[in-house]
Amino acid sequence: MEYQIDKEFAIKKDREDPLGAFRNDFIFPQHDGNDAIYFTGNSLGLQPVKAREIIGEELEDWGTFGVEGHTQSRRPWVKYHEFFTESLAALTGSLPSEVVPMNGLTANLHFLMVSFYRPTSQRFKILCEAKAFPSDQYALASQVRFHGYDPAEAIIEVTPRAGEHTIREEDYLKIIEEQGHEIAMMMIGGVNYYTGQVYDMKSLTAAARNKGILVGWDLAHGAGNIRLNLHDWGVDFAAWCSYKYLNAGPGATSAIFIHERHHGKKDIPRFEGWWGTNKSTRFLMEPEFDPIPTAEAWQLSNAPVLSMAPLLASLELFEKAGMDRLLEKQKDLTGYLEYVIREIAREDESHFEIITPSDQTKRGAQLSVLLHGKGKEVFEYLQQNGVIADWREPNVIRMAPVPMYNSFEDVYRFAEIFRKAINR
Ligand SMILES: *Cc1c(COP(=O)(O)O)cnc(C)c1O
C-alpha cells in the first residue's frame, strides 16, 4: 500500500471505507468545534450513540415494573447476562457456554485464580510477563502471598532482551521447557498494554498445557481488537474488560471465559454466589449450591443492569461491522499511522521510534512511540491541539486508531499536528 501524508488521499480512503459510516454511531469529544482526534479507544472506548437510549429503556422498565422488571421488562433482568453471551462468544472464539459478563476485571482475575492457581509445594510458580499492567501484578503477588508463598520466589517474569522492547515468545518457551514442572499457572496479557505486542496465544497455550500448566490470558487489550479463538486454542481461562475496545463505558462490566473442560465440576475450588447455582432451584433459597454446568457457575451476583446496558449497544455494532472487516481496516489504518510517524521521524532524524512490532500479526490497533530526547512537551502540544492520546512515564505515547470509528482523515490531521509538535 502506497500511503501519502495528504488530505485528498485520506479523504479518498475514507470514502472507500465500508466501515466509514460507523463513526456516526459514536459520540466524539469536541475540540475547537471539531471532532477531537481520539486515539485512546484502547483506554476508554467512545460512547455509542445508542447507549443512552438503552440505559433509558432500563430506567423506564424499572419505573414501570419495579421489582417485576426482573421478569417483566423487555430484557428481563433475571437473565440479563444471557443477552451478551452469543456476541461475546463470537468476539472471542468461544462457545456461548464458556463466557459470562460479570464484575470488574481485576476482581475476575482473583476469582479465576481461586479456581486456576492451585499451588502445591512442588508446583507453585506463576509465569507472567515483566511489567504487566500494575493491577495484574498486584493480583498475582497477593494471590501468591495468600497461599503462603513468596512472590519473589514464585513469580517468574519474562523480560525483553537487552536493547529490545518486546518479549520474544521463544524466551517464554524456554522457561516453560526448563521450569514447567514447577509452574502452576501462566497468566499473561494477550496484548501488552504498554507496547501493543500481541502474543501467539495458540502456541504459548499449547506449550504450557503440554507441561501441565493452567493457562489464563488477560485480554483487556485483546477483546474487540484482535482475532481470538479461546476455545480452539485450549485456553483454560481468560478475562477482559469492556470499556476499552468494547466501548461499554467507564468501569463497565468485565467478562470471563472458562473452557468447557472445566464446566460441571463439583470439585473445582471456586468462590460461589447465588447467580452461579441452578436457575430452576435458585429461588427456593436452599443451602445446597448446584453449579450451573457452564461458565455461569462462576457468576456471583445478579447483573448490574444499568452499567451493562451500553455493552448491548456496542456489541450490536460489532456484529454489524464484523470482525473480518474491522481487522482489515485496522491493518490499513494502523499501517497509515505507522507510515506517517516513520515519515516524520525521518524528517527529524529520528528522535523517536515505534516500539510496537511492525509485523501486523504481532500487533492490533495500537502503536506506542518512544520519544528519545524530546519528551512530554510533544505530548502536551498534541493535547492542546485536539489529539487525545495517552502518555506513559517516562516517555511513551500510546495511540490506537480504532477501526470501528476512527478515520484516515483523523490520521492525516494527526500527522499535521505531530509534525508541528516535533519541529517546534
Ligand atoms: C485496563 C486493564 C486493567 C484494568 O483493570 P480493572 O479491574 O478493569 O480496573 C487490568 N489489566 C490490564 C492488563 C488492563 O489493560
The ligand as an SDF file (V2000), in Angstrom:
LIG
                    3D

 15 15  0  0  0  0  0  0  0  0999 V2000
   -7.1430   -1.9280   31.6910 C   0  0  0  0  0  0  0  0  0  0  0  0
   -6.5110   -3.0750   32.3510 C   0  0  0  0  0  0  0  0  0  0  0  0
   -6.8800   -3.4500   33.6430 C   0  0  0  0  0  0  0  0  0  0  0  0
   -7.8800   -2.6420   34.4380 C   0  0  0  0  0  0  0  0  0  0  0  0
   -8.4060   -3.3470   35.4950 O   0  0  0  0  0  0  0  0  0  0  0  0
   -9.8470   -3.0020   36.1100 P   0  0  0  0  0  0  0  0  0  0  0  0
  -10.0210   -4.0440   37.1160 O   0  0  0  0  0  0  0  0  0  0  0  0
  -10.8290   -3.0380   34.9660 O   0  0  0  0  0  0  0  0  0  0  0  0
   -9.7840   -1.6260   36.6780 O   0  0  0  0  0  0  0  0  0  0  0  0
   -6.2850   -4.5830   34.1870 C   0  0  0  0  0  0  0  0  0  0  0  0
   -5.3680   -5.2920   33.4980 N   0  0  0  0  0  0  0  0  0  0  0  0
   -4.9890   -4.9490   32.2490 C   0  0  0  0  0  0  0  0  0  0  0  0
   -3.9800   -5.7610   31.5090 C   0  0  0  0  0  0  0  0  0  0  0  0
   -5.5310   -3.8200   31.6440 C   0  0  0  0  0  0  0  0  0  0  0  0
   -5.1450   -3.4570   30.4150 O   0  0  0  0  0  0  0  0  0  0  0  0
  1  2  1  0
  2  3  1  0
  2 14  2  0
  3  4  1  0
  3 10  2  0
  4  5  1  0
  5  6  1  0
  6  7  2  0
  6  8  1  0
  6  9  1  0
 10 11  1  0
 11 12  2  0
 12 13  1  0
 12 14  1  0
 14 15  1  0
M  END
$$$$
